[in-house]
Amino acid sequence: MTDLLTDPTTISPTRAGSTVEFRGLRRAFGTTTALDGLDLDVRPGELLALLGPSGCGKTTALRTVAGFEQPDAGTVLVDGEDITRVPAHRRDAGMVFQSYSLFPHMNAIDNVAFGLRMSGMRRAERRTRAAELLELVGLAHHAARYPRQLSGGQQQRIALARALALRPRVLLLDEPLSALDAQVRQTLREEIRRLQQQLGITTLFVTHDQEEALSMADRVAVMRAGRLEQCAPPAELYERPATTFVAEFVGVMSRIPARPGADGRTVRAFGRTLPIHGTLPGFAGTDGGSGDLDVLVRPEAVGVTADDDGASRIVGAAFLGATTRLTVRLAEGTEVMADVPAHSTAALPVGATVTLTLPDRPVLVDRHRRADGRGHGS
C-alpha cells in the first residue's frame, strides 16, 4: 500500500475545507420520523462521524446533504449556501456507499474516471486524473482490473477514488466499511483517515460502530430517534457523556445503585459521597435515602480489592489482553464490570469476595432501572 502521506505523487488539497450546517431538519416516512428537528454544524476540514443505532436518522441526514432525500422542513447549508433544493448532481459532494456501487463492466480506472467523463473533461485529462487517484489509494497497478477481480477492500478504495475525482467540497461515507472483514476494516479506516487529513476535505461518516467512530473522527455526533444527543470529540464523548443514552451507547457502562445526597449535588455509592455530573434527575432538594438512583461508571473506573469479608463476589472474567474484565455481583444482585490489569487476576479468581471502590470525581446519575428495564415511576 502506498504511503498516502509521503508518496510524492499524492494530490494536494485544492481548497479549504467547507462548512456543512443542518438547521431544523425534519423528515418522516409515513408514520416513522427519521429526522426530528436536527441541528448540527460540521467544521471546515473535519471528519465528523454520525453514530447511533439503526433507525436513528443518521443515513437520512447524510442523504439530505447528498441530495438523495428532501427534508420535509429545515435547511442544509454548505459554506453558508442553502442547497436544500439543489439537485444532487449540482451539490459538489462525493459519496461512498456501503455496497461500493462500482460499474461491473468498467475496469478500475474507468470507474474512477466516470464522473470526470460525465462532467465533460477530455479523455487525456480524465485518464491522468484517474491514474493519480489510483496512485493515491495505492491501486495504480490494478487500473485494468474489473470489480470482480478485486477484493472488497480494493473495491472500496476504487469507490473512494471515484468520489474524490471531481474534487468535491464534501465527502460523504455511508457505512463504507461494514461489508469488510475485521482486519481489512482496521487497515482501511486508518487509510481513509490519513487521506482525509492530507486532503483537508470536510467529511461526514455514518456508522453504527462506536469503535470506528471514536478511532476515526475529530468529533462524533450521537443520534437518537432523529435528534442529536451530543456532539463532541471522542475523548470527551467517552469520558463526559451528556446523557445516559450516550453513556450506555458509547463504550461499556455499569449501573451501580446509589442514594441521592441531601444537597442535590452528591450521591452515596460504595460507602463514599461522590460529586455528580449534571443534576440529580428529580431528586434535587430531597434527602433521598431510598436508593432510587443509579451511578453510571466505566469498567476502568471501578477498583477491585480482594476482601474475605467483602459483600461482592466475582462471577466472571474475560481476558482482553493487557486487562481482564471482571463481572462482579453486588450483595443485592446487580452485576458490575471492572477492568483490572491482567497480571493481577491471580489474586482475583472467579468466586472470590471483593470490595469495590470508585474514584473521587463527578459521576453521571440516572433514575434506578428496575429488573424489567424501566425506571421507577415510568
NORLINRA-V223358 format. One record per pair of residues at least 24 apart in sequence whose C-alpha atoms are under 6 Angstrom apart, sorted by sequence separation. I is the first residue (numbers start at 0). GAP is how many residues later the second one is. D is the distance in Angstrom with one decimal. If there is no record, write none. Layout:
# NORLINRA-V223358
i-><I I>
gap-><GAP GAP>
d-><D D>
This chain:
# NORLINRA-V223358
i-><18 261 18 261 17 16 16 132 259 258 171 174 169 170 171 172 173 174 258 169 257 108 258 315 107 257 314 107 256 257 301 313 314 106 107 256 313 106 107 255 298 299 313 106 254 255 298 299 312 254 298 312 254 311 312 253 311 103 253 309 26 252 309 25 26 252 307 309 25 306 25 306 24 305 24 304 23 111 304 22 303 22 303 302 21 302 20 301 20 99 301 19 19 18 99 18 17 94 295 93 294 295 294 293 293 292 293 93 292 293 92 292 91 92 94 97 291 91 92 93 94 95 96 97 92 93 94 97 96 253 276 275 276 274 275 276 275 9 1 0 17 44 48 49 52 44 45 46 47 48 49 50 51 44 46 48 50 43 48 55 48 55 47 55 56 46 47 50 51 55 46 47 48 49 50 51 47 16 16 17 16 12 37 35 34 35 33>
gap-><24 24 25 25 26 27 28 28 28 30 31 31 32 32 32 32 32 32 32 33 33 34 34 34 35 35 35 36 36 36 36 36 36 37 37 37 37 38 38 38 38 38 38 39 39 39 39 39 39 40 40 40 41 41 41 42 42 43 43 43 44 44 44 45 45 45 45 45 46 46 47 47 48 48 49 49 50 50 50 51 51 52 52 53 54 54 55 55 56 56 56 57 58 59 59 60 61 68 68 69 69 69 70 71 72 73 73 74 74 74 75 75 76 76 76 76 76 77 77 77 77 77 77 77 78 78 78 78 79 82 85 86 86 87 87 87 88 126 136 137 151 155 155 155 155 156 156 156 156 156 156 156 156 157 157 157 157 158 164 167 168 168 169 169 169 170 170 170 170 170 171 171 171 171 171 171 172 183 184 184 185 186 189 190 191 191 192>
d-><5.2 5.5 4.9 4.1 4.6 4.2 4.1 5.6 4.9 5.6 5.8 5.3 5.1 4.6 5.0 4.7 5.0 5.0 4.4 5.8 5.3 4.9 5.9 5.8 4.9 5.1 5.4 6.0 5.9 5.4 5.3 5.0 5.9 5.3 5.7 4.5 5.2 5.1 5.9 5.2 5.1 6.0 5.6 4.2 5.5 5.0 4.1 4.9 5.7 5.6 5.1 4.3 4.8 5.5 5.8 5.6 5.3 5.8 5.4 5.2 5.0 5.5 4.7 5.7 5.1 4.9 5.8 5.1 5.5 5.7 5.1 4.6 5.6 4.5 4.2 5.4 4.6 4.1 5.3 5.5 6.0 5.2 4.9 5.4 4.9 4.8 5.7 5.9 5.0 5.7 5.4 5.6 4.6 5.5 5.8 4.9 5.6 5.6 5.5 4.5 6.0 5.9 4.6 5.5 5.3 5.7 5.9 5.6 4.7 4.9 4.9 4.4 4.9 5.9 6.0 5.9 5.1 5.8 4.9 4.9 4.6 4.9 5.1 5.2 5.9 6.0 5.9 4.1 5.5 5.5 5.1 4.6 5.2 4.7 4.7 5.1 6.0 5.3 4.7 5.1 6.0 4.8 5.8 6.0 5.8 4.9 5.1 4.6 5.1 4.6 4.8 5.4 5.4 4.1 5.9 5.7 5.4 5.7 5.7 5.9 5.7 4.9 5.4 4.5 4.9 5.1 6.0 6.0 5.6 5.2 5.5 5.1 4.8 5.0 4.8 5.1 5.7 5.9 5.2 5.9 5.3 4.6 5.4 4.8 3.9 5.6 5.1>
